[in-house]
Amino acid sequence: MPLIMASTSSRSSSTSEPSTATPLSASISGLHAASKEEDNAGAGAEACDSRTPSPTIRFRGIVSNTNDSFTMLSNYRCPIIGHEVMEERARFTVYKLRIDNLATGECWFVFRRYTDFVRLYNRLKTDFPDVELPLPRKRWFGDNFNPRFIQERTMGLQEFIDCMFKKEQLQLSMALREFFCLDEPPTAADGMDESRAALEALMDTLQQARLELVEKELMLHTMKEALDQTTLENEQLKQRLSNCSQCSKTEV
């Protein structure tokens, strides 16, 4: 499962989404009509809550969202603004992404690992096999936590993200929209819960590191005592050898 720790904020409410009809909106209407036909034929389209006037229908990796809040990918910006190397059960790097909705002025943050990007890539290649996407390759040898390597991978992932948001074919990709939480941005409460969980995990890691440090210090102290004892014995042995040499010279 992707690692999600997110928070939201609102930058501006002055920008509104254009209402001019586009080929994308026509595609959405076509998908919505097609999904109704499949539902009538017993194809098992996803049922929607009667309280929701504008349902979201998902099938074959595509989301047909007829809500007014639907925003085209061209209205989003998603820079990678940082990363952090986590050390819990295993060591891995987490990338911090900021998603800016230029149509509403909202922004939120999501945290993703490289493996999350790989899963997204595989889903997109399954749903849209003709779309070319430049995902950075996995590194099998070398230090994955080298600062230079992380910088290069960050640049590669940023290129991957920018390319996805420019692909018109991916406008309705359910996998992509879920990956970046485009249709259901995380709330501040979600961010607080996830941040609290992350803080607890970091505190556990810190406590474990402290225990390991104490063990290392005890081991170092024991080794120092053993070294001091060995040094003392060597000095005593040298003194005995020196005394024996003097005795031999006296007897001669």
N, C-alpha and C positions, 0 to 999 in steps of 0.2 A: 504494500500500500504506500502511496506517496506520503511523505512527511509534510504535514500542513500545519504551519503556525502562522496565523494571519491576523491583520488588524485593518480597519478601514478608516478613511477620513474623507472629508468633502472639501474640495479646493474652491470650486466656484459653481454657481447655479445659473450663470448668465448664458452659458452655451447650451443650445438645445439641438436635438437631432433633426436633420432636415426631413421634411415630410414628402419631398418629391418622389414619385414612383420610380423605382429602379428595376433593372432586370432581376436583381436579387429578390426584391419583394414579390415579383411575379413568380420566381422559383419557389418561394415560401408558400404562396397561395396554391401553386400546383401540387406541392408536396402534401399540403394540408388536405386538398381534395382527394389525392390519391390514397392518403391514409384512411379517409372516411370510406372509400370504396372497399379497401381491404377489410375494414372493420365490419362492414355490412356483409361481406363474403365470408366472415368467420375466420379471418386471418389472424385474429388476436392482437389487434392494435392496442396499445396501452390505454386503459380507461382513465378518464380524468374526473376530478372532483367536480360535482355539480355546482359547488360554490365558486369555482374558478371560471370566469367568463371567457378567458382566452387560454385554451389548453396548450401544453407543450407535448408534441407527439414525437416519439423516437422509434426509428427502425433502420436496420441496415447501417448502423454507424452514423446516421444523419439525424439531426434534430430540426424539426419544423416548429419554430417558435412564433406564434402569432401575437404574442404580447406586445404592447406598445413599447416595452422596455428593451426589446431586442435591439442590439447595437451591432453594426457591421464591424468587421475586424479592422478596417481602415481607420476607425475612430479610437483604436487602442494603441498605446505605447507600452512596451514591456522591457525596460532596461534591467540588466542584472547589476545590482548595486553593491553586492558584497558576497562574501563566502565565509564559512567557518568550518574548521576541521573538528569533527566530533569524535570523541573516544568513549564509547559506552561498551557494548558487547564486542563491537568491532570498530575499526577506525574508518571513517568515511568523511567526505566533504559535502557540505550542504550549501547550496547557492540561494541567495536571497533575491527574489524578483519583485519589482514594484510594477503593478498594473495600473495604468492611468486610463480612465475612460474620458476621452476628450469631449464626448457628447454631454455627459452629466457633471463632469468636474470631480467625480469620485476617484479615489485611488485606494488600493489595498495591497497587501504583501502576501506572498506565498513562498514557501521554502521547498526546494526540490533537490533530489540527488541525481547524479548522472544516470543511475539505473532507471529513475522515473522518466527521464527523457528518452531512454532506449525503449521503454514500454510504449510511450506515446508514439515514437517513430514507427514501431512495429504495427500498432493499431492503424495508424494513418496509411501505411503501405498496404495493409489488408483492405481498408475501405476505399483508398484512392491509389491504386497501383501505378497509375500513370504520372503521379505527382513526384517530382524530384526534390529531395530535401537533403541539405548538406550537414548531416549529423556527424560530429567529430567521432573518430574511431576509438574503440576501447584500447587502452594501453595494457599489454600483457607483461612487459618487462620494464624495469626501472622503478623509480620512486614516484608514485602517484601524488605525493604530498609535497613535492618540490615546488617552491613558489613560482618558478618560471613555468613549470608544466601546468599548474593551476591557472595561471594567467592566460596561457595559450588555450587551455580548454574553455575558460570563461569566454574568450573571444569567439571560439568556435560555436559554443552554445548560443551566444548572442546572435551570431549569423544565422543559426538554425531557427531561432525565434523570429527574427526579422523576416526571414524567408517565408515562414508559415503564415504570418500575418499579411503577407502580400499576395498569397495564393487565393484567387477568387474561388477555386474549387473547394477550399477548406472552410468557407464562410459558415456552412451548416454542419461542420464536423462536431459530433457530440463529444468525441474523445478530446479534441482540442479545447472546446469551450469548458468542459469539466476540469481539464488540467489547470487552466488559468482562472477557474471560478468566474467565468464571464457572466453567466446568467444568474448565478446565486452568489454574489460576493460575500465573503465571510463577515460576520458581525464583530463588533468590538468584544462581545462576550466570548465568542469563539477564540479570538486572539488571546484574551486573558487566560482562558482555560488551557490553551495550548502552551502559552508562555509559562504558566505555572507548572505544567507537566515538564516542560523543558528545564525549568529552574530546578525542580526536584531531581531530575536526572543529573544535572550538572553538580548539584550538591552531593549526590551519591558518589559521583565520579571523584569529586574533590576529597570526600571522606576516605574513599578507597586509596587515593593517591597519598593522603596523609599517613594512613596505616602502612603502606608500602615504604614510605620515607622512614618511618620509625623502625621498620624491620631492617632497612638498609643501614641505618645509623647503628643499630645494635650489632649487625654483622661487621660493620667497619670497626666498631669498638673492639669486638672480639679479635678481629684480625690484627689490630694494632697491639693489643695485649700479647698475642702470640708472637708478633714481630719483636716486641720489646724483650720478651722472655728468650727468644732465640738469640738476639743481640747480646744479652747478658751472659748466656751460656758460651757464646763464642769468645767474649772477652775473658771469661774465666778459663776457657781452654787455652787461649793465648798466654795467659799469665802462668798457667801450669807448664806449658811448653818452654816458656822463658826461664822459669825456675829450674827445670830439668837441664836446660842447656848450661846454666850457670853452675849447677852441681857437677856436671860432667867436666867442665873446665877446671874446677877446683880440684877434683880427684887427679887429674892429669898433672 
